[in-house]
């Protein structure tokens, strides 16, 4: 092994930390720069949901894997016990949206920031902690730069994804089809942020999860949470 590797790793980590501290977004390129091993971040958007969240949590517990949940406040306000369970079982509970209605939240920076704050109040009420981590509904990919910079200027980090179960596009897909889609979009990347959805109609996602976790374990990835 190269004897300079630990020093190089420390330098890379310090660099990544500085980038984050100075308000830039936490994105896949920063992550891949900091990591020397193959990593996968499992992320679940839009929950919690009565039917699917417990199934996802059961599989994660059984497989001893931690994940990140980007939650919707409107779904969580009457299901705080599910957020509490996510938090207590060692997962990250982060902000996705309060209403998830694009026309409202993306109307202007003020609407966006107030939607984020409202979602964060629900997270704090359930877990005792505010989150500083955010995922834009639909991703940041094609949003106006002023909306993205309003979020980072307010002190939030955000994260998109680079692989997906494709469980919002593939209607009525079986668990096997979703697992196959997930592995295909991973396409052997070293640092993977995998998108999945946690919603009442996504039972197949929860059923596909174990197979996808087995794939990553077999391929030598380590599981991380934000
Ligand atoms: Zn969403």
py3Dmol code that shows the C-alpha trace and the ligand (Angstrom):
import py3Dmol

protein = """\
ATOM      1  CA  UNK A   1       0.000   0.000   0.000  1.00  0.00           C
ATOM      2  CA  UNK A   2       1.193   3.524  -0.731  1.00  0.00           C
ATOM      3  CA  UNK A   3       2.488   4.954   2.581  1.00  0.00           C
ATOM      4  CA  UNK A   4       1.248   8.435   1.667  1.00  0.00           C
ATOM      5  CA  UNK A   5      -2.311   7.189   1.371  1.00  0.00           C
ATOM      6  CA  UNK A   6      -3.479   8.137   4.946  1.00  0.00           C
ATOM      7  CA  UNK A   7      -2.118  11.678   4.554  1.00  0.00           C
ATOM      8  CA  UNK A   8      -3.705  11.992   1.140  1.00  0.00           C
ATOM      9  CA  UNK A   9      -7.006  10.745   2.515  1.00  0.00           C
ATOM     10  CA  UNK A  10      -6.873  13.259   5.395  1.00  0.00           C
ATOM     11  CA  UNK A  11      -6.142  16.047   2.910  1.00  0.00           C
ATOM     12  CA  UNK A  12      -9.071  15.006   0.760  1.00  0.00           C
ATOM     13  CA  UNK A  13     -11.396  14.841   3.789  1.00  0.00           C
ATOM     14  CA  UNK A  14     -10.257  18.293   4.939  1.00  0.00           C
ATOM     15  CA  UNK A  15     -10.885  19.659   1.471  1.00  0.00           C
ATOM     16  CA  UNK A  16     -14.371  18.138   1.382  1.00  0.00           C
ATOM     17  CA  UNK A  17     -15.118  19.611   4.823  1.00  0.00           C
ATOM     18  CA  UNK A  18     -14.011  23.084   3.777  1.00  0.00           C
ATOM     19  CA  UNK A  19     -16.208  22.912   0.680  1.00  0.00           C
ATOM     20  CA  UNK A  20     -19.189  21.925   2.829  1.00  0.00           C
ATOM     21  CA  UNK A  21     -18.515  24.503   5.552  1.00  0.00           C
ATOM     22  CA  UNK A  22     -18.388  27.295   3.051  1.00  0.00           C
ATOM     23  CA  UNK A  23     -21.937  26.677   2.033  1.00  0.00           C
ATOM     24  CA  UNK A  24     -21.415  24.830  -1.174  1.00  0.00           C
ATOM     25  CA  UNK A  25     -23.593  21.881  -1.837  1.00  0.00           C
ATOM     26  CA  UNK A  26     -22.770  18.371  -0.802  1.00  0.00           C
ATOM     27  CA  UNK A  27     -22.841  16.553  -4.090  1.00  0.00           C
ATOM     28  CA  UNK A  28     -21.630  13.336  -5.547  1.00  0.00           C
ATOM     29  CA  UNK A  29     -18.358  14.752  -6.824  1.00  0.00           C
ATOM     30  CA  UNK A  30     -17.349  15.943  -3.339  1.00  0.00           C
ATOM     31  CA  UNK A  31     -18.264  12.528  -1.958  1.00  0.00           C
ATOM     32  CA  UNK A  32     -16.349  10.567  -4.530  1.00  0.00           C
ATOM     33  CA  UNK A  33     -13.351  12.836  -3.995  1.00  0.00           C
ATOM     34  CA  UNK A  34     -13.392  12.134  -0.244  1.00  0.00           C
ATOM     35  CA  UNK A  35     -13.941   8.402  -0.375  1.00  0.00           C
ATOM     36  CA  UNK A  36     -11.323   5.806  -1.202  1.00  0.00           C
ATOM     37  CA  UNK A  37     -13.717   2.878  -0.991  1.00  0.00           C
ATOM     38  CA  UNK A  38     -16.851   2.063  -2.920  1.00  0.00           C
ATOM     39  CA  UNK A  39     -19.810   3.599  -1.129  1.00  0.00           C
ATOM     40  CA  UNK A  40     -23.548   3.528  -1.478  1.00  0.00           C
ATOM     41  CA  UNK A  41     -26.017   5.894   0.126  1.00  0.00           C
ATOM     42  CA  UNK A  42     -29.556   4.501   0.135  1.00  0.00           C
ATOM     43  CA  UNK A  43     -32.061   7.374   0.084  1.00  0.00           C
ATOM     44  CA  UNK A  44     -35.847   7.210   0.424  1.00  0.00           C
ATOM     45  CA  UNK A  45     -37.998  10.161  -0.620  1.00  0.00           C
ATOM     46  CA  UNK A  46     -41.594  11.232   0.090  1.00  0.00           C
ATOM     47  CA  UNK A  47     -42.381   9.221   3.242  1.00  0.00           C
ATOM     48  CA  UNK A  48     -43.305   8.347   5.809  1.00  0.00           C
ATOM     49  CA  UNK A  49     -46.104   5.998   4.815  1.00  0.00           C
ATOM     50  CA  UNK A  50     -48.049   3.587   7.013  1.00  0.00           C
ATOM     51  CA  UNK A  51     -47.688   0.588   4.711  1.00  0.00           C
ATOM     52  CA  UNK A  52     -44.192   0.919   3.313  1.00  0.00           C
ATOM     53  CA  UNK A  53     -41.973   2.726   5.859  1.00  0.00           C
ATOM     54  CA  UNK A  54     -42.157  -0.136   8.423  1.00  0.00           C
ATOM     55  CA  UNK A  55     -41.272  -2.664   5.700  1.00  0.00           C
ATOM     56  CA  UNK A  56     -38.252  -0.620   4.592  1.00  0.00           C
ATOM     57  CA  UNK A  57     -37.120  -0.215   8.213  1.00  0.00           C
ATOM     58  CA  UNK A  58     -37.496  -3.937   8.901  1.00  0.00           C
ATOM     59  CA  UNK A  59     -35.279  -4.853   5.923  1.00  0.00           C
ATOM     60  CA  UNK A  60     -32.663  -2.232   6.847  1.00  0.00           C
ATOM     61  CA  UNK A  61     -32.575  -3.499  10.442  1.00  0.00           C
ATOM     62  CA  UNK A  62     -32.310  -7.102   9.339  1.00  0.00           C
ATOM     63  CA  UNK A  63     -29.482  -6.318   6.901  1.00  0.00           C
ATOM     64  CA  UNK A  64     -27.778  -3.947   9.419  1.00  0.00           C
ATOM     65  CA  UNK A  65     -27.730  -1.087   6.921  1.00  0.00           C
ATOM     66  CA  UNK A  66     -28.303   2.622   7.580  1.00  0.00           C
ATOM     67  CA  UNK A  67     -30.076   4.934   5.148  1.00  0.00           C
ATOM     68  CA  UNK A  68     -31.297   8.499   4.672  1.00  0.00           C
ATOM     69  CA  UNK A  69     -35.001   9.445   4.592  1.00  0.00           C
ATOM     70  CA  UNK A  70     -35.970  12.700   2.856  1.00  0.00           C
ATOM     71  CA  UNK A  71     -39.398  13.214   4.328  1.00  0.00           C
ATOM     72  CA  UNK A  72     -42.565  15.119   3.389  1.00  0.00           C
ATOM     73  CA  UNK A  73     -43.991  17.154   6.271  1.00  0.00           C
ATOM     74  CA  UNK A  74     -47.619  16.696   5.270  1.00  0.00           C
ATOM     75  CA  UNK A  75     -47.169  12.934   5.440  1.00  0.00           C
ATOM     76  CA  UNK A  76     -45.149  13.062   8.641  1.00  0.00           C
ATOM     77  CA  UNK A  77     -47.293  15.357  10.762  1.00  0.00           C
ATOM     78  CA  UNK A  78     -49.682  12.504  11.650  1.00  0.00           C
ATOM     79  CA  UNK A  79     -46.933   9.842  11.576  1.00  0.00           C
ATOM     80  CA  UNK A  80     -44.304  11.278  13.890  1.00  0.00           C
ATOM     81  CA  UNK A  81     -43.785   7.858  15.463  1.00  0.00           C
ATOM     82  CA  UNK A  82     -42.417   6.616  12.104  1.00  0.00           C
ATOM     83  CA  UNK A  83     -39.905   9.500  11.942  1.00  0.00           C
ATOM     84  CA  UNK A  84     -38.962   8.710  15.523  1.00  0.00           C
ATOM     85  CA  UNK A  85     -38.397   5.070  14.610  1.00  0.00           C
ATOM     86  CA  UNK A  86     -36.204   6.063  11.619  1.00  0.00           C
ATOM     87  CA  UNK A  87     -34.156   8.330  13.870  1.00  0.00           C
ATOM     88  CA  UNK A  88     -33.892   5.891  16.791  1.00  0.00           C
ATOM     89  CA  UNK A  89     -32.764   3.060  14.514  1.00  0.00           C
ATOM     90  CA  UNK A  90     -29.809   5.170  13.384  1.00  0.00           C
ATOM     91  CA  UNK A  91     -31.020   6.526  10.064  1.00  0.00           C
ATOM     92  CA  UNK A  92     -30.802  10.135   8.931  1.00  0.00           C
ATOM     93  CA  UNK A  93     -34.078  12.036   8.799  1.00  0.00           C
ATOM     94  CA  UNK A  94     -33.730  14.943   6.379  1.00  0.00           C
ATOM     95  CA  UNK A  95     -35.864  17.579   4.652  1.00  0.00           C
ATOM     96  CA  UNK A  96     -37.604  17.017   1.335  1.00  0.00           C
ATOM     97  CA  UNK A  97     -40.644  19.315   1.461  1.00  0.00           C
ATOM     98  CA  UNK A  98     -43.685  20.169   3.517  1.00  0.00           C
ATOM     99  CA  UNK A  99     -46.254  20.178   0.680  1.00  0.00           C
ATOM    100  CA  UNK A 100     -44.267  18.706  -2.256  1.00  0.00           C
ATOM    101  CA  UNK A 101     -46.379  20.926  -4.573  1.00  0.00           C
ATOM    102  CA  UNK A 102     -43.952  22.228  -7.189  1.00  0.00           C
ATOM    103  CA  UNK A 103     -46.137  25.213  -8.159  1.00  0.00           C
ATOM    104  CA  UNK A 104     -46.082  26.507  -4.566  1.00  0.00           C
ATOM    105  CA  UNK A 105     -42.594  25.667  -3.411  1.00  0.00           C
ATOM    106  CA  UNK A 106     -40.811  26.762  -6.577  1.00  0.00           C
ATOM    107  CA  UNK A 107     -42.833  30.011  -6.994  1.00  0.00           C
ATOM    108  CA  UNK A 108     -39.968  32.021  -5.460  1.00  0.00           C
ATOM    109  CA  UNK A 109     -37.155  31.780  -2.886  1.00  0.00           C
ATOM    110  CA  UNK A 110     -39.361  32.842   0.031  1.00  0.00           C
ATOM    111  CA  UNK A 111     -41.948  30.122  -0.668  1.00  0.00           C
ATOM    112  CA  UNK A 112     -39.193  27.550  -1.001  1.00  0.00           C
ATOM    113  CA  UNK A 113     -37.510  28.513   2.276  1.00  0.00           C
ATOM    114  CA  UNK A 114     -40.772  28.616   4.195  1.00  0.00           C
ATOM    115  CA  UNK A 115     -41.723  25.156   2.865  1.00  0.00           C
ATOM    116  CA  UNK A 116     -38.328  23.849   4.028  1.00  0.00           C
ATOM    117  CA  UNK A 117     -38.693  25.452   7.477  1.00  0.00           C
ATOM    118  CA  UNK A 118     -42.190  24.003   7.920  1.00  0.00           C
ATOM    119  CA  UNK A 119     -40.916  20.515   7.062  1.00  0.00           C
ATOM    120  CA  UNK A 120     -37.981  20.973   9.435  1.00  0.00           C
ATOM    121  CA  UNK A 121     -40.341  21.900  12.309  1.00  0.00           C
ATOM    122  CA  UNK A 122     -42.033  18.501  11.901  1.00  0.00           C
ATOM    123  CA  UNK A 123     -38.627  16.762  11.929  1.00  0.00           C
ATOM    124  CA  UNK A 124     -37.641  18.600  15.114  1.00  0.00           C
ATOM    125  CA  UNK A 125     -40.947  17.805  16.809  1.00  0.00           C
ATOM    126  CA  UNK A 126     -40.472  14.093  16.091  1.00  0.00           C
ATOM    127  CA  UNK A 127     -36.719  13.642  16.612  1.00  0.00           C
ATOM    128  CA  UNK A 128     -35.686  16.573  18.824  1.00  0.00           C
ATOM    129  CA  UNK A 129     -33.271  17.806  16.140  1.00  0.00           C
ATOM    130  CA  UNK A 130     -33.439  20.084  13.134  1.00  0.00           C
ATOM    131  CA  UNK A 131     -31.861  18.840   9.912  1.00  0.00           C
ATOM    132  CA  UNK A 132     -29.563  20.883   7.678  1.00  0.00           C
ATOM    133  CA  UNK A 133     -29.763  18.387   4.830  1.00  0.00           C
ATOM    134  CA  UNK A 134     -32.167  18.889   1.960  1.00  0.00           C
ATOM    135  CA  UNK A 135     -33.254  17.232  -1.253  1.00  0.00           C
ATOM    136  CA  UNK A 136     -35.071  19.319  -3.865  1.00  0.00           C
ATOM    137  CA  UNK A 137     -38.330  17.685  -5.009  1.00  0.00           C
ATOM    138  CA  UNK A 138     -37.507  16.529  -8.553  1.00  0.00           C
ATOM    139  CA  UNK A 139     -33.808  17.191  -7.915  1.00  0.00           C
ATOM    140  CA  UNK A 140     -31.824  20.394  -8.408  1.00  0.00           C
ATOM    141  CA  UNK A 141     -30.906  19.446 -11.982  1.00  0.00           C
ATOM    142  CA  UNK A 142     -33.013  21.959 -13.920  1.00  0.00           C
ATOM    143  CA  UNK A 143     -33.923  24.526 -11.279  1.00  0.00           C
ATOM    144  CA  UNK A 144     -33.101  28.235 -11.611  1.00  0.00           C
ATOM    145  CA  UNK A 145     -29.783  28.961  -9.928  1.00  0.00           C
ATOM    146  CA  UNK A 146     -31.346  31.611  -7.653  1.00  0.00           C
ATOM    147  CA  UNK A 147     -33.528  28.950  -5.988  1.00  0.00           C
ATOM    148  CA  UNK A 148     -30.548  26.671  -5.456  1.00  0.00           C
ATOM    149  CA  UNK A 149     -28.411  29.462  -4.030  1.00  0.00           C
ATOM    150  CA  UNK A 150     -31.248  30.626  -1.741  1.00  0.00           C
ATOM    151  CA  UNK A 151     -31.145  27.186  -0.127  1.00  0.00           C
ATOM    152  CA  UNK A 152     -27.361  27.050   0.301  1.00  0.00           C
ATOM    153  CA  UNK A 153     -27.226  30.689   1.501  1.00  0.00           C
ATOM    154  CA  UNK A 154     -29.760  29.768   4.199  1.00  0.00           C
ATOM    155  CA  UNK A 155     -27.251  27.183   5.493  1.00  0.00           C
ATOM    156  CA  UNK A 156     -28.631  23.955   4.045  1.00  0.00           C
ATOM    157  CA  UNK A 157     -26.642  21.335   2.174  1.00  0.00           C
ATOM    158  CA  UNK A 158     -28.440  19.475  -0.553  1.00  0.00           C
ATOM    159  CA  UNK A 159     -27.941  16.193  -2.295  1.00  0.00           C
ATOM    160  CA  UNK A 160     -29.246  14.824  -5.591  1.00  0.00           C
ATOM    161  CA  UNK A 161     -28.757  11.239  -6.783  1.00  0.00           C
ATOM    162  CA  UNK A 162     -26.846   9.338  -9.475  1.00  0.00           C
ATOM    163  CA  UNK A 163     -28.772   6.030  -9.528  1.00  0.00           C
ATOM    164  CA  UNK A 164     -32.404   5.068  -9.023  1.00  0.00           C
ATOM    165  CA  UNK A 165     -34.884   2.255  -8.468  1.00  0.00           C
ATOM    166  CA  UNK A 166     -36.879   4.126 -11.168  1.00  0.00           C
ATOM    167  CA  UNK A 167     -39.918   3.387  -9.029  1.00  0.00           C
ATOM    168  CA  UNK A 168     -41.689   6.600 -10.037  1.00  0.00           C
ATOM    169  CA  UNK A 169     -41.279   6.039 -13.794  1.00  0.00           C
ATOM    170  CA  UNK A 170     -41.862   2.280 -14.025  1.00  0.00           C
ATOM    171  CA  UNK A 171     -45.547   1.908 -13.262  1.00  0.00           C
ATOM    172  CA  UNK A 172     -46.704  -1.409 -11.766  1.00  0.00           C
ATOM    173  CA  UNK A 173     -43.169  -2.801 -11.903  1.00  0.00           C
ATOM    174  CA  UNK A 174     -42.440  -5.957  -9.922  1.00  0.00           C
ATOM    175  CA  UNK A 175     -39.837  -6.032  -7.167  1.00  0.00           C
ATOM    176  CA  UNK A 176     -37.460  -7.927  -9.472  1.00  0.00           C
ATOM    177  CA  UNK A 177     -37.860  -5.327 -12.223  1.00  0.00           C
ATOM    178  CA  UNK A 178     -37.089  -2.503  -9.777  1.00  0.00           C
ATOM    179  CA  UNK A 179     -34.041  -4.317  -8.387  1.00  0.00           C
ATOM    180  CA  UNK A 180     -32.807  -4.824 -11.935  1.00  0.00           C
ATOM    181  CA  UNK A 181     -33.395  -1.134 -12.761  1.00  0.00           C
ATOM    182  CA  UNK A 182     -31.484  -0.079  -9.641  1.00  0.00           C
ATOM    183  CA  UNK A 183     -28.456  -2.218 -10.444  1.00  0.00           C
ATOM    184  CA  UNK A 184     -28.508  -1.075 -14.071  1.00  0.00           C
ATOM    185  CA  UNK A 185     -28.502   2.629 -13.146  1.00  0.00           C
ATOM    186  CA  UNK A 186     -25.687   2.039 -10.634  1.00  0.00           C
ATOM    187  CA  UNK A 187     -23.673   0.869 -13.626  1.00  0.00           C
ATOM    188  CA  UNK A 188     -20.675  -0.028 -11.478  1.00  0.00           C
ATOM    189  CA  UNK A 189     -20.054   3.533 -10.159  1.00  0.00           C
ATOM    190  CA  UNK A 190     -17.738   3.757  -7.142  1.00  0.00           C
ATOM    191  CA  UNK A 191     -19.865   6.247  -5.228  1.00  0.00           C
ATOM    192  CA  UNK A 192     -23.568   5.751  -5.493  1.00  0.00           C
ATOM    193  CA  UNK A 193     -26.456   7.850  -4.203  1.00  0.00           C
ATOM    194  CA  UNK A 194     -29.466   5.669  -4.888  1.00  0.00           C
ATOM    195  CA  UNK A 195     -32.969   7.147  -5.087  1.00  0.00           C
ATOM    196  CA  UNK A 196     -36.019   5.165  -3.972  1.00  0.00           C
ATOM    197  CA  UNK A 197     -39.503   6.195  -2.887  1.00  0.00           C
ATOM    198  CA  UNK A 198     -41.318   5.548   0.355  1.00  0.00           C
ATOM    199  CA  UNK A 199     -45.052   5.770  -0.370  1.00  0.00           C
ATOM    200  CA  UNK A 200     -48.223   3.732   0.023  1.00  0.00           C
ATOM    201  CA  UNK A 201     -48.124   2.503  -3.581  1.00  0.00           C
ATOM    202  CA  UNK A 202     -44.428   1.523  -3.434  1.00  0.00           C
ATOM    203  CA  UNK A 203     -44.615  -1.901  -1.778  1.00  0.00           C
ATOM    204  CA  UNK A 204     -42.542  -3.300  -4.649  1.00  0.00           C
ATOM    205  CA  UNK A 205     -39.718  -0.902  -3.686  1.00  0.00           C
ATOM    206  CA  UNK A 206     -39.643  -2.300  -0.154  1.00  0.00           C
ATOM    207  CA  UNK A 207     -39.723  -5.843  -1.574  1.00  0.00           C
ATOM    208  CA  UNK A 208     -36.846  -5.068  -3.981  1.00  0.00           C
ATOM    209  CA  UNK A 209     -34.698  -3.558  -1.237  1.00  0.00           C
ATOM    210  CA  UNK A 210     -33.192  -6.756   0.161  1.00  0.00           C
ATOM    211  CA  UNK A 211     -32.087  -7.915  -3.284  1.00  0.00           C
ATOM    212  CA  UNK A 212     -30.490  -4.525  -3.996  1.00  0.00           C
ATOM    213  CA  UNK A 213     -28.682  -4.537  -0.628  1.00  0.00           C
ATOM    214  CA  UNK A 214     -27.370  -8.051  -1.376  1.00  0.00           C
ATOM    215  CA  UNK A 215     -26.063  -6.795  -4.720  1.00  0.00           C
ATOM    216  CA  UNK A 216     -24.110  -3.972  -3.046  1.00  0.00           C
ATOM    217  CA  UNK A 217     -22.774  -6.279  -0.340  1.00  0.00           C
ATOM    218  CA  UNK A 218     -21.660  -8.777  -2.968  1.00  0.00           C
ATOM    219  CA  UNK A 219     -19.991  -6.036  -5.008  1.00  0.00           C
ATOM    220  CA  UNK A 220     -17.990  -4.816  -1.993  1.00  0.00           C
ATOM    221  CA  UNK A 221     -19.710  -1.484  -1.347  1.00  0.00           C
ATOM    222  CA  UNK A 222     -19.929   0.010   2.129  1.00  0.00           C
ATOM    223  CA  UNK A 223     -23.253   1.527   3.169  1.00  0.00           C
ATOM    224  CA  UNK A 224     -23.318   5.124   4.326  1.00  0.00           C
ATOM    225  CA  UNK A 225     -25.883   7.654   5.398  1.00  0.00           C
ATOM    226  CA  UNK A 226     -25.741  11.417   5.065  1.00  0.00           C
TER     227      UNK A 226
END
"""
ligand_1 = """\
1
ZN
Zn -40.269 13.731 -3.840
"""
view = py3Dmol.view(width=600, height=400)
view.addModel(protein, "pdb")
view.setStyle({"model": 0}, {"cartoon": {"style": "trace"}})
view.addModel(ligand_1, "xyz")
view.setStyle({"model": 1}, {"stick": {}})
view.zoomTo()
view.show()
